[in-house]
Amino acid sequence: MRLGCSVIFSVTMIRHIVFFTAKNKADIDQIIEGLSGLTTIPHTRRLEIARNRKSDQFGNDIDVIVYGEFDNERDLAAYKTHNLYLEAIRRVRPLRELRFAADYELSKDVHFAGTAGLSQITRRSRPADKG
């Protein structure tokens, strides 16, 4: 008996990623606090606010990251017009130096998706040979 491994990918999911730099590094916690209300906006599939670990060998300018997943353009637009989003802008804009944002749709915009982890899942899901 072989156990199958199925992977389900969302066809229209949109990823929204925003990078912030702080004018004053002492304000990073305030920026994170100001963005934390975004996690309660109901239109998101997933939303994370994180401090950059600054472990990249080439550049560590970014201080804070917002990572969001949305089912479609309508949900992303509703998120960006929600009162909590507007409040986060009001609180964070005076503290940030730069803001870089990018949105992309998985089904249209991704040209390469790594599958290295899938081979591990497939191997673990197969029963051991009794040969």
Steps between C-alpha positions, in 0.01 A plus 500: 500500500640838401396820669459793265624849562287781372593864502235765448601840364268798500460630148421863570671571830674838516806562714555851636845575640604834648843601631558793735806685621482710814614862510630428849593140592361564849151519341495148352289363786252788452479422129427134575240602757342743252476226238374231738137605454523384140493139621136539608369618163257227387582501126835324537573133463826550690681809627833520677692795643867432576824669592777431247759260645767690304691184416539555126858516378433773243262746663311552820339838448141379548372521859142366485315266263127458440406179319140442398304246298162580343255283309446759226535865392169591667626383842830685456314819404266464800804453727664817364187708564415356843499747792771302684724527194448876486576521874823306450606746229426792732711348779791367294555757225668757730740232632609338174762613255423273205216267403527249218196293404445220250193295412497195279254231403616142530317369195622772260817658629714219641747370242678252724385311803747278682389146570797368698286452810240299307741210449544479877123490553459234230773282649351523850152414373610170336486184710833332566594220261461160658713338231 
